[in-house]
Amino acid sequence: MRSHLDKSETIFALCSGPLPSAVAIVRVSGPRALSIGREIFRSSSFSGEFERGMYFGSFVGEGETPIDEGLLLVFPDNRSFTGEPSLEFQCHGSPAVVCSLEKRLIELAARPAQPGEFSYRAYLNQKLSPVEIENLRDLFRAQDSIDIANIYRRRDGATTALVERLRGALTGLLAVLDTAIDFSEEYAEVTQQAQEPLDLAIRECSLAIQRYARLSGTSNAPRVALVGRPNAGKSSLFNAILCRYRAIVHDEPGTTRDVLEEDFVLNGRRWRLVDTAGRHDEATGTEREGIELGDSYLKGASFWILVVDGTIGISEVERALLQRYGSKPFVIAWNKSDLPNWNYPADLSTLPVAPVRLSALHADGMDTFWAAMEAMAGASAPNARGPLPTHREYAALLEVNSRLLSLREHLDGDELPEYLSEEARVAVNLLESFVGEVDTEQVLDRIFSAFCIGK
């Protein structure tokens, strides 16, 4: 619970990155912020009273001991992130400098902030709503540009629009059911009229749930699988895509027997790259186990890359893979173009797609390869249109959907219209969680526990 946090106290925190760094920013907020600033800041042009703005000068400790020179950003009124007087000391990112500055802040009766306490004060001062705070938390967790787009779609009212559509459908449903209560002799006709708004609400709810299932969570990045024979160059291509040496590369076939996974960004979206064990018919023991494990990853991949040793060409192994997984989007990487006996296929009509000429070991041909990958990613990426709910909203959506499905099941039964109307009202009330009308203290505790200290 956050009720123990005293708003009358002045708090501080380092809100920039890890030290050492080029610049460090120490944020201070609370009723004593400006008086603390006057104790620490020195400048020949400073009159002793702060106005909103940025000042350059020196920071000093007790007895005018120098700490550093830097910038002081001042918010003297409620026009700050927290809605209370605030400062930002911008100094050199030296651990010694920051330690001295924080020591002086403690001496002047400021205390270190708790995780998310600045944002909590912004909520208390009506600068942020619970929904805005959730968006802020999710922005910290964003892994790629698609995550960011979803967050700003919510911020710009897409989730509110979803709620309004659901509320409109349920309000229409309630009106119909209340009519059935008042005119019981027309119950059968009235319940038929209720079907359309109920189906509309279920459809909107189901679409939002499906979007969440496809796009939410950092562990749900779409997979891209590298597949091919042993020593075709899958691990070299794995390293080339990641731009670092991650997988062991060796002339001995079968070096990769387990599955390797790493994230990379393509078309602004985070993907999960999977390097699988080399395929060949004579595999036994751990090699066979590795191939079977790779199969399970390939089945779940959004698209895959067939890595072909260009000094050998297509064999029965590649043909079997194309036959089995050819319905899934894929790229053919005709690898090892740096070798003298490499041959590009003369007759492309025998292949389902034109291979990309490539030397994964030397990263030659990667521009063309990336273009092919981007085309596949565009075709294979989950549809990110529409608002993506937060975890809390998703839980509410599931409950609303459950109520609506139950309502549809009982609509043609013998249930009293009063019962059906009450079920619809419960669903309407559940929608209020989307706009923050919930058990606010409990929700905020859960949200702020994921925040960093300086926010």
Secondary structure as a PSIPRED ss2 file (coil, helix, strand):
# PSIPRED VFORMAT (PSIPRED V4.0)

   1 M C   1.000  0.000  0.000
   2 R C   1.000  0.000  0.000
   3 S C   1.000  0.000  0.000
   4 H C   1.000  0.000  0.000
   5 L C   1.000  0.000  0.000
   6 D C   1.000  0.000  0.000
   7 K C   1.000  0.000  0.000
   8 S C   1.000  0.000  0.000
   9 E C   1.000  0.000  0.000
  10 T E   0.000  0.000  1.000
  11 I E   0.000  0.000  1.000
  12 F E   0.000  0.000  1.000
  13 A E   0.000  0.000  1.000
  14 L E   0.000  0.000  1.000
  15 C C   1.000  0.000  0.000
  16 S C   1.000  0.000  0.000
  17 G C   1.000  0.000  0.000
  18 P C   1.000  0.000  0.000
  19 L C   1.000  0.000  0.000
  20 P C   1.000  0.000  0.000
  21 S E   0.000  0.000  1.000
  22 A E   0.000  0.000  1.000
  23 V E   0.000  0.000  1.000
  24 A E   0.000  0.000  1.000
  25 I E   0.000  0.000  1.000
  26 V E   0.000  0.000  1.000
  27 R E   0.000  0.000  1.000
  28 V E   0.000  0.000  1.000
  29 S E   0.000  0.000  1.000
  30 G C   1.000  0.000  0.000
  31 P C   1.000  0.000  0.000
  32 R C   1.000  0.000  0.000
  33 A H   0.000  1.000  0.000
  34 L H   0.000  1.000  0.000
  35 S H   0.000  1.000  0.000
  36 I H   0.000  1.000  0.000
  37 G H   0.000  1.000  0.000
  38 R H   0.000  1.000  0.000
  39 E H   0.000  1.000  0.000
  40 I H   0.000  1.000  0.000
  41 F E   0.000  0.000  1.000
  42 R E   0.000  0.000  1.000
  43 S C   1.000  0.000  0.000
  44 S C   1.000  0.000  0.000
  45 S C   1.000  0.000  0.000
  46 F C   1.000  0.000  0.000
  47 S C   1.000  0.000  0.000
  48 G C   1.000  0.000  0.000
  49 E C   1.000  0.000  0.000
  50 F C   1.000  0.000  0.000
  51 E C   1.000  0.000  0.000
  52 R C   1.000  0.000  0.000
  53 G E   0.000  0.000  1.000
  54 M E   0.000  0.000  1.000
  55 Y E   0.000  0.000  1.000
  56 F E   0.000  0.000  1.000
  57 G E   0.000  0.000  1.000
  58 S E   0.000  0.000  1.000
  59 F E   0.000  0.000  1.000
  60 V E   0.000  0.000  1.000
  61 G C   1.000  0.000  0.000
  62 E H   0.000  1.000  0.000
  63 G H   0.000  1.000  0.000
  64 E H   0.000  1.000  0.000
  65 T C   1.000  0.000  0.000
  66 P E   0.000  0.000  1.000
  67 I E   0.000  0.000  1.000
  68 D E   0.000  0.000  1.000
  69 E E   0.000  0.000  1.000
  70 G E   0.000  0.000  1.000
  71 L E   0.000  0.000  1.000
  72 L E   0.000  0.000  1.000
  73 L E   0.000  0.000  1.000
  74 V E   0.000  0.000  1.000
  75 F E   0.000  0.000  1.000
  76 P C   1.000  0.000  0.000
  77 D C   1.000  0.000  0.000
  78 N C   1.000  0.000  0.000
  79 R C   1.000  0.000  0.000
  80 S C   1.000  0.000  0.000
  81 F C   1.000  0.000  0.000
  82 T C   1.000  0.000  0.000
  83 G C   1.000  0.000  0.000
  84 E C   1.000  0.000  0.000
  85 P C   1.000  0.000  0.000
  86 S E   0.000  0.000  1.000
  87 L E   0.000  0.000  1.000
  88 E E   0.000  0.000  1.000
  89 F E   0.000  0.000  1.000
  90 Q E   0.000  0.000  1.000
  91 C E   0.000  0.000  1.000
  92 H E   0.000  0.000  1.000
  93 G E   0.000  0.000  1.000
  94 S C   1.000  0.000  0.000
  95 P H   0.000  1.000  0.000
  96 A H   0.000  1.000  0.000
  97 V H   0.000  1.000  0.000
  98 V H   0.000  1.000  0.000
  99 C H   0.000  1.000  0.000
 100 S H   0.000  1.000  0.000
 101 L H   0.000  1.000  0.000
 102 E H   0.000  1.000  0.000
 103 K H   0.000  1.000  0.000
 104 R H   0.000  1.000  0.000
 105 L H   0.000  1.000  0.000
 106 I H   0.000  1.000  0.000
 107 E H   0.000  1.000  0.000
 108 L C   1.000  0.000  0.000
 109 A C   1.000  0.000  0.000
 110 A E   0.000  0.000  1.000
 111 R E   0.000  0.000  1.000
 112 P E   0.000  0.000  1.000
 113 A C   1.000  0.000  0.000
 114 Q C   1.000  0.000  0.000
 115 P C   1.000  0.000  0.000
 116 G C   1.000  0.000  0.000
 117 E H   0.000  1.000  0.000
 118 F H   0.000  1.000  0.000
 119 S H   0.000  1.000  0.000
 120 Y H   0.000  1.000  0.000
 121 R H   0.000  1.000  0.000
 122 A H   0.000  1.000  0.000
 123 Y H   0.000  1.000  0.000
 124 L H   0.000  1.000  0.000
 125 N C   1.000  0.000  0.000
 126 Q C   1.000  0.000  0.000
 127 K C   1.000  0.000  0.000
 128 L C   1.000  0.000  0.000
 129 S C   1.000  0.000  0.000
 130 P H   0.000  1.000  0.000
 131 V H   0.000  1.000  0.000
 132 E H   0.000  1.000  0.000
 133 I H   0.000  1.000  0.000
 134 E H   0.000  1.000  0.000
 135 N H   0.000  1.000  0.000
 136 L H   0.000  1.000  0.000
 137 R H   0.000  1.000  0.000
 138 D H   0.000  1.000  0.000
 139 L H   0.000  1.000  0.000
 140 F H   0.000  1.000  0.000
 141 R H   0.000  1.000  0.000
 142 A C   1.000  0.000  0.000
 143 Q C   1.000  0.000  0.000
 144 D C   1.000  0.000  0.000
 145 S H   0.000  1.000  0.000
 146 I H   0.000  1.000  0.000
 147 D H   0.000  1.000  0.000
 148 I H   0.000  1.000  0.000
 149 A H   0.000  1.000  0.000
 150 N H   0.000  1.000  0.000
 151 I H   0.000  1.000  0.000
 152 Y H   0.000  1.000  0.000
 153 R H   0.000  1.000  0.000
 154 R H   0.000  1.000  0.000
 155 R H   0.000  1.000  0.000
 156 D C   1.000  0.000  0.000
 157 G C   1.000  0.000  0.000
 158 A H   0.000  1.000  0.000
 159 T H   0.000  1.000  0.000
 160 T H   0.000  1.000  0.000
 161 A H   0.000  1.000  0.000
 162 L H   0.000  1.000  0.000
 163 V H   0.000  1.000  0.000
 164 E H   0.000  1.000  0.000
 165 R H   0.000  1.000  0.000
 166 L H   0.000  1.000  0.000
 167 R H   0.000  1.000  0.000
 168 G H   0.000  1.000  0.000
 169 A H   0.000  1.000  0.000
 170 L H   0.000  1.000  0.000
 171 T H   0.000  1.000  0.000
 172 G H   0.000  1.000  0.000
 173 L H   0.000  1.000  0.000
 174 L H   0.000  1.000  0.000
 175 A H   0.000  1.000  0.000
 176 V H   0.000  1.000  0.000
 177 L H   0.000  1.000  0.000
 178 D H   0.000  1.000  0.000
 179 T H   0.000  1.000  0.000
 180 A H   0.000  1.000  0.000
 181 I H   0.000  1.000  0.000
 182 D H   0.000  1.000  0.000
 183 F C   1.000  0.000  0.000
 184 S H   0.000  1.000  0.000
 185 E H   0.000  1.000  0.000
 186 E H   0.000  1.000  0.000
 187 Y H   0.000  1.000  0.000
 188 A H   0.000  1.000  0.000
 189 E H   0.000  1.000  0.000
 190 V H   0.000  1.000  0.000
 191 T H   0.000  1.000  0.000
 192 Q H   0.000  1.000  0.000
 193 Q H   0.000  1.000  0.000
 194 A H   0.000  1.000  0.000
 195 Q H   0.000  1.000  0.000
 196 E H   0.000  1.000  0.000
 197 P H   0.000  1.000  0.000
 198 L H   0.000  1.000  0.000
 199 D H   0.000  1.000  0.000
 200 L H   0.000  1.000  0.000
 201 A H   0.000  1.000  0.000
 202 I H   0.000  1.000  0.000
 203 R H   0.000  1.000  0.000
 204 E H   0.000  1.000  0.000
 205 C H   0.000  1.000  0.000
 206 S H   0.000  1.000  0.000
 207 L H   0.000  1.000  0.000
 208 A H   0.000  1.000  0.000
 209 I H   0.000  1.000  0.000
 210 Q H   0.000  1.000  0.000
 211 R H   0.000  1.000  0.000
 212 Y H   0.000  1.000  0.000
 213 A H   0.000  1.000  0.000
 214 R H   0.000  1.000  0.000
 215 L H   0.000  1.000  0.000
 216 S C   1.000  0.000  0.000
 217 G C   1.000  0.000  0.000
 218 T H   0.000  1.000  0.000
 219 S H   0.000  1.000  0.000
 220 N H   0.000  1.000  0.000
 221 A C   1.000  0.000  0.000
 222 P C   1.000  0.000  0.000
 223 R E   0.000  0.000  1.000
 224 V E   0.000  0.000  1.000
 225 A E   0.000  0.000  1.000
 226 L E   0.000  0.000  1.000
 227 V E   0.000  0.000  1.000
 228 G E   0.000  0.000  1.000
 229 R C   1.000  0.000  0.000
 230 P C   1.000  0.000  0.000
 231 N C   1.000  0.000  0.000
 232 A C   1.000  0.000  0.000
 233 G C   1.000  0.000  0.000
 234 K H   0.000  1.000  0.000
 235 S H   0.000  1.000  0.000
 236 S H   0.000  1.000  0.000
 237 L H   0.000  1.000  0.000
 238 F H   0.000  1.000  0.000
 239 N H   0.000  1.000  0.000
 240 A H   0.000  1.000  0.000
 241 I H   0.000  1.000  0.000
 242 L H   0.000  1.000  0.000
 243 C C   1.000  0.000  0.000
 244 R C   1.000  0.000  0.000
 245 Y C   1.000  0.000  0.000
 246 R C   1.000  0.000  0.000
 247 A C   1.000  0.000  0.000
 248 I C   1.000  0.000  0.000
 249 V C   1.000  0.000  0.000
 250 H C   1.000  0.000  0.000
 251 D C   1.000  0.000  0.000
 252 E C   1.000  0.000  0.000
 253 P C   1.000  0.000  0.000
 254 G C   1.000  0.000  0.000
 255 T C   1.000  0.000  0.000
 256 T C   1.000  0.000  0.000
 257 R C   1.000  0.000  0.000
 258 D C   1.000  0.000  0.000
 259 V C   1.000  0.000  0.000
 260 L E   0.000  0.000  1.000
 261 E E   0.000  0.000  1.000
 262 E E   0.000  0.000  1.000
 263 D E   0.000  0.000  1.000
 264 F E   0.000  0.000  1.000
 265 V E   0.000  0.000  1.000
 266 L E   0.000  0.000  1.000
 267 N C   1.000  0.000  0.000
 268 G C   1.000  0.000  0.000
 269 R E   0.000  0.000  1.000
 270 R E   0.000  0.000  1.000
 271 W E   0.000  0.000  1.000
 272 R E   0.000  0.000  1.000
 273 L E   0.000  0.000  1.000
 274 V E   0.000  0.000  1.000
 275 D E   0.000  0.000  1.000
 276 T C   1.000  0.000  0.000
 277 A C   1.000  0.000  0.000
 278 G C   1.000  0.000  0.000
 279 R C   1.000  0.000  0.000
 280 H C   1.000  0.000  0.000
 281 D C   1.000  0.000  0.000
 282 E C   1.000  0.000  0.000
 283 A C   1.000  0.000  0.000
 284 T C   1.000  0.000  0.000
 285 G H   0.000  1.000  0.000
 286 T H   0.000  1.000  0.000
 287 E H   0.000  1.000  0.000
 288 R H   0.000  1.000  0.000
 289 E H   0.000  1.000  0.000
 290 G H   0.000  1.000  0.000
 291 I H   0.000  1.000  0.000
 292 E H   0.000  1.000  0.000
 293 L H   0.000  1.000  0.000
 294 G H   0.000  1.000  0.000
 295 D H   0.000  1.000  0.000
 296 S H   0.000  1.000  0.000
 297 Y H   0.000  1.000  0.000
 298 L H   0.000  1.000  0.000
 299 K H   0.000  1.000  0.000
 300 G C   1.000  0.000  0.000
 301 A C   1.000  0.000  0.000
 302 S C   1.000  0.000  0.000
 303 F E   0.000  0.000  1.000
 304 W E   0.000  0.000  1.000
 305 I E   0.000  0.000  1.000
 306 L E   0.000  0.000  1.000
 307 V E   0.000  0.000  1.000
 308 V E   0.000  0.000  1.000
 309 D E   0.000  0.000  1.000
 310 G C   1.000  0.000  0.000
 311 T C   1.000  0.000  0.000
 312 I C   1.000  0.000  0.000
 313 G C   1.000  0.000  0.000
 314 I C   1.000  0.000  0.000
 315 S C   1.000  0.000  0.000
 316 E H   0.000  1.000  0.000
 317 V H   0.000  1.000  0.000
 318 E H   0.000  1.000  0.000
 319 R H   0.000  1.000  0.000
 320 A H   0.000  1.000  0.000
 321 L H   0.000  1.000  0.000
 322 L H   0.000  1.000  0.000
 323 Q H   0.000  1.000  0.000
 324 R H   0.000  1.000  0.000
 325 Y H   0.000  1.000  0.000
 326 G C   1.000  0.000  0.000
 327 S C   1.000  0.000  0.000
 328 K C   1.000  0.000  0.000
 329 P C   1.000  0.000  0.000
 330 F E   0.000  0.000  1.000
 331 V E   0.000  0.000  1.000
 332 I E   0.000  0.000  1.000
 333 A E   0.000  0.000  1.000
 334 W E   0.000  0.000  1.000
 335 N E   0.000  0.000  1.000
 336 K C   1.000  0.000  0.000
 337 S C   1.000  0.000  0.000
 338 D C   1.000  0.000  0.000
 339 L C   1.000  0.000  0.000
 340 P C   1.000  0.000  0.000
 341 N C   1.000  0.000  0.000
 342 W C   1.000  0.000  0.000
 343 N C   1.000  0.000  0.000
 344 Y C   1.000  0.000  0.000
 345 P C   1.000  0.000  0.000
 346 A C   1.000  0.000  0.000
 347 D C   1.000  0.000  0.000
 348 L H   0.000  1.000  0.000
 349 S H   0.000  1.000  0.000
 350 T H   0.000  1.000  0.000
 351 L C   1.000  0.000  0.000
 352 P C   1.000  0.000  0.000
 353 V C   1.000  0.000  0.000
 354 A C   1.000  0.000  0.000
 355 P C   1.000  0.000  0.000
 356 V E   0.000  0.000  1.000
 357 R E   0.000  0.000  1.000
 358 L C   1.000  0.000  0.000
 359 S E   0.000  0.000  1.000
 360 A C   1.000  0.000  0.000
 361 L C   1.000  0.000  0.000
 362 H C   1.000  0.000  0.000
 363 A C   1.000  0.000  0.000
 364 D E   0.000  0.000  1.000
 365 G C   1.000  0.000  0.000
 366 M H   0.000  1.000  0.000
 367 D H   0.000  1.000  0.000
 368 T H   0.000  1.000  0.000
 369 F H   0.000  1.000  0.000
 370 W H   0.000  1.000  0.000
 371 A H   0.000  1.000  0.000
 372 A H   0.000  1.000  0.000
 373 M H   0.000  1.000  0.000
 374 E H   0.000  1.000  0.000
 375 A H   0.000  1.000  0.000
 376 M H   0.000  1.000  0.000
 377 A H   0.000  1.000  0.000
 378 G H   0.000  1.000  0.000
 379 A H   0.000  1.000  0.000
 380 S H   0.000  1.000  0.000
 381 A C   1.000  0.000  0.000
 382 P C   1.000  0.000  0.000
 383 N C   1.000  0.000  0.000
 384 A C   1.000  0.000  0.000
 385 R C   1.000  0.000  0.000
 386 G C   1.000  0.000  0.000
 387 P C   1.000  0.000  0.000
 388 L C   1.000  0.000  0.000
 389 P C   1.000  0.000  0.000
 390 T C   1.000  0.000  0.000
 391 H H   0.000  1.000  0.000
 392 R H   0.000  1.000  0.000
 393 E H   0.000  1.000  0.000
 394 Y H   0.000  1.000  0.000
 395 A H   0.000  1.000  0.000
 396 A H   0.000  1.000  0.000
 397 L H   0.000  1.000  0.000
 398 L H   0.000  1.000  0.000
 399 E H   0.000  1.000  0.000
 400 V H   0.000  1.000  0.000
 401 N H   0.000  1.000  0.000
 402 S H   0.000  1.000  0.000
 403 R H   0.000  1.000  0.000
 404 L H   0.000  1.000  0.000
 405 L H   0.000  1.000  0.000
 406 S H   0.000  1.000  0.000
 407 L H   0.000  1.000  0.000
 408 R H   0.000  1.000  0.000
 409 E H   0.000  1.000  0.000
 410 H H   0.000  1.000  0.000
 411 L H   0.000  1.000  0.000
 412 D C   1.000  0.000  0.000
 413 G C   1.000  0.000  0.000
 414 D C   1.000  0.000  0.000
 415 E C   1.000  0.000  0.000
 416 L C   1.000  0.000  0.000
 417 P H   0.000  1.000  0.000
 418 E H   0.000  1.000  0.000
 419 Y H   0.000  1.000  0.000
 420 L H   0.000  1.000  0.000
 421 S H   0.000  1.000  0.000
 422 E H   0.000  1.000  0.000
 423 E H   0.000  1.000  0.000
 424 A H   0.000  1.000  0.000
 425 R H   0.000  1.000  0.000
 426 V H   0.000  1.000  0.000
 427 A H   0.000  1.000  0.000
 428 V H   0.000  1.000  0.000
 429 N H   0.000  1.000  0.000
 430 L H   0.000  1.000  0.000
 431 L H   0.000  1.000  0.000
 432 E H   0.000  1.000  0.000
 433 S H   0.000  1.000  0.000
 434 F H   0.000  1.000  0.000
 435 V H   0.000  1.000  0.000
 436 G C   1.000  0.000  0.000
 437 E C   1.000  0.000  0.000
 438 V C   1.000  0.000  0.000
 439 D C   1.000  0.000  0.000
 440 T H   0.000  1.000  0.000
 441 E H   0.000  1.000  0.000
 442 Q H   0.000  1.000  0.000
 443 V H   0.000  1.000  0.000
 444 L H   0.000  1.000  0.000
 445 D H   0.000  1.000  0.000
 446 R H   0.000  1.000  0.000
 447 I H   0.000  1.000  0.000
 448 F H   0.000  1.000  0.000
 449 S C   1.000  0.000  0.000
 450 A C   1.000  0.000  0.000
 451 F C   1.000  0.000  0.000
 452 C C   1.000  0.000  0.000
 453 I C   1.000  0.000  0.000
 454 G C   1.000  0.000  0.000
 455 K C   1.000  0.000  0.000
